[in-house]
Amino acid sequence: MEEFESENEINKGDEIPCENLTWIRKAVPRPYGTRVDIYYGFEGRSLRLRSYRDVEKYCRAHNIKFNKNFFNFSGKDKYSGPVPKGESSTSEYNNHEAHHVEVVIPQNFKEALSPDKDKWFIAMKEEIHIMSERCVWELVPRSEKEKVIGNRWVYTIKKNEGGKILRYKARLVAQGYRQHKGETYNEVFSPVVNFSIIRMFFTVLVCCFGWSHCQLDIKCAYLYANLGERVLMQQPQGFINHERPHYVCLLNKAIYGLHHSGREWFFV
């Protein structure tokens, strides 16, 4: 067990409540993985208390009244800094920590059924609403002779410059790796440009020739492109039509994930 250095300024008489001392909480992420090591100590000292047991032993040795509820060794709270003094400040400290908790981005639909499921479902409903407005697919009976590809949900979050979450985002992506060339697609080539040259070209036009400049962001751009081939896809998880659960989606638009979506978008 680590030997803790003595604290000369602490009176050896009556016990001092641990809340009256200025503790420093340190959250140190590990180089690999997602685990975070939590330490408690004091400013300007190399003291590292790694667990409730370490803190309790230190308090006994230095005539400090130990209060387990004052300390938080949860790796989910990544706040580092001074812990507010006094019992009344504990809730304020915990609220401050809550702003530093990282949102775990789901890797699939099942993981989206998390404490943040309401926010993820709002994002998925928005995606389905956009697809419904643009008539991305229509439900048709499933044929045993035709191949049906799957799909999956891809999740992410959008933050501002300060790291605050602006919105939760979800995108339905087709599993294009299950497509067979000659059946559900043919050509995939799409001309591309060097965006550095394009930016330089527009900079010259705006700065030197006085052209007006307006920047646009096309939301779900691929969904404007029509499909020429017949592509069948399973209904998305969480949004299966209860009246026609065995039907499949006949794609009308170039949904993200298909091999030839980029090419179809180029010809819009």
N, C-alpha and C positions, 0 to 999 in steps of 0.2 A: 504494500500500500504506500502511496506517495506520502512523504513527510511534508506537512504543511508548515510554512514559515509563520512565526509568531507575529501578532499584531500588538505592538507595544502600547498604542494609544488607547486600547480598549481597557476599561476599568475591570479589575478582577473581582469587584464586589458584586453588585446586583447584575442579573442577566440583562443584556441589552436586546430588545426585540430586533430580529433580523430585518424588519421593515424599515428601521431607522438608519440603516447603513446604506451607502451608495454602492450597490452591486452593479457589476458590468456583465451583461449577457452577450456571448459571442456565438454566432452561428457560422460554422465553417463548412462549406460544401466540400465533399470529397472529390478528388481529381477525376475519378471514374464512377459512373453510376449516378443515382439521384439522392443518395443518403446525405444527411447533414449532421455534423457533430456539434453538440451544444455544450458550452462551457460557461461556468460562472466564476467571477473573480472580482478584483478591485483595480481601479485605474492605476497604472504605473507599476503593477506587480506582475510577476510571471505565474501567479497562482492560477491553476486550472482545476476546477471542481467539475468532474465529469458525470456525476450521478447524484441522486438524492442522498445516498449513503455517504458519499464524499462530503457533501454540504453539511449533513448532520454531524459527522465526525469533526469537521472543522469548527462548527458552532459549539460543540461540547468542549473542545480544547481551548476556545477563546471566549468562554462565558457569554455566548450569544444564544438567545432563545430561538430555537428552530421552529419554523412554520413551513411545512411542506407545500401548502397551497400558494405560497408566495413565489415559488420557483416553477419554471416550465421547461421541461427537457424534451418537449415534442419537436421532432424534426420538421413538422409541417409549418411551424412558425419560424420564419427565417429572419426575424428582426434581430439586429445587433445594436447594442448601445446601453446607456444607463437605464436601470429599472427604477421607476418612480418610487419615492419613499412613501411610507404610510399605507395602511390597509385600504384607505379610500381611493388610492391611485391605481390599485391593481386592475380594476375594470378598465380604466383609461389605458393602461399599458396593454391589456389584452386586445382592446379595440384597435390600438395602434398597430399591433402585430397582425391583425386580420388583413390589413392593407398590403402586407408583404407575403401573403400566402399565394403560391403559384397555382394557377388553375391547371389541372391535369387534363390534357387534350385527349379525348377518346380515340382509340385506334380502330374501333368498329362500332356497330350499332349497339351491341350488348353493353359495351363500356360506357356508352352515352346515357345509360340508365343509372346515373350517378346522382349525388346530391344536387348537381346542376342540371338535372334532366329537363326541367321546365325551360331553361334557357336554350338548351340544345334542340328541344322540340320546336320552339318558336323559330329557330333558324331553319330547321328542316321543313316546317310548314311554309315558310317564306319561299324556299327553293321549289317546293311542289306547286305553290301558287303561281310562281313565274312560269313553270313548265306547263301548267294548265292553261294559262293565258295565251301562251304561244303555241298551243296544240302540239306539244312535243311528241306525244304518242296517242294512240287509241287502243282500247282493249279489244282483243280478238280471241277466238277460241284457239287453244293450243293444238298444234298438229304434231303427231309423232314423227313425221317425216322431216320436219324442219328443225334446225338447231336453234336453241334458245340460249343466249348468253346471259350471264349474271350481272350484278352491279353491286356497288358498295357505297357507303357514306364516308366522306372525307371531311374531317372537322378541323377548324382552326379558330383563332381569336385575333381580332384586330385591336392594336393598342396605339395610343398617342405617343408623343415624344417622351412623356414622363413615365411611361409604362402602365398607365391606367387603361383598363379594358374599355374599349368603345363598343364593341359588339361581338357576339358569337356568330360564327359562320359555318354553314354546312353545305356541301356540294354532293350531288348524286353523280357518280362516275360509273360508266359502263366498263365491264371487264373485257376490254378489247383483245386481250391476249387469247381469248377463246374463239376469236373470229378465224375463219379459214379463207385464205385468198382465193378468189374465183367464185365464192359462194355469197359472202356478205360484203365483200369489197374487192376492188381491183387495183386501181392506182392510188398511191399514197403520197406521191411527190407534190410538194407545194413550194413555189418560189419564195425565197426569203431575202431579206435585206440586212445590211449592217446598220444597226440603229445609231451607232456613233456618227456615221456619215449623214444619216437623215437628220439628227439633231443639229449637226454643224450646218447643214444646208438651210434648215429653217431659221437658225440663228442669224445667218447672213441675210436672209430675206427680211427678217423682222428688224434687225439692227441697222442694216445698210440701206435697205430699200423701203423701210417704213411700213411693211405689211402688218396687218392686224393679226394678233395671235390669240387663239382660243383652244384650250386643252380640254378634251372630253375623255371620259372613261365609259366604255360600252360594257354594261353589265350583262354577264352571261352571253358573250358575243357569239359563241358557236351556235346558240339556239336560234339564230337568224338564218342559218344555212339549211337548205332542204336536202334530204337524202334521196339519192337515185336508186340505191339498192334496197332490197327488202331485208330488214334487220329486226329480229324478235328479241325481246329482253324480258326478264322476269320483273314482276311488280316489285317496287322498292319496299324494303323492310320498314314496318311501322305504318305503311300507307297502302295496304292491300285492300282492294275493293271487296267488302263483305258479301255483296250480292253476286260477284263473279270472281271468287278467290282463285279459281283454276285457269282463268284467262291470263294472257300474256300481253306485253306492250309491243305494238307494232310502231316502230320509231318513224316519225315524219321529219324530225330535225336531227342535226349532227350533234348529238349529246357528247359531252366530254368523255374521253376514254376510248372512243372508237379509233381504229387505225387511220381512217380517211377523213376524220372531222376537220383537220387543218386544211386539207385540200378543198373540201366542200365550202369552207368558210371563205377561202380565197376567191371563189367564183361568185360570191354573193354580190 
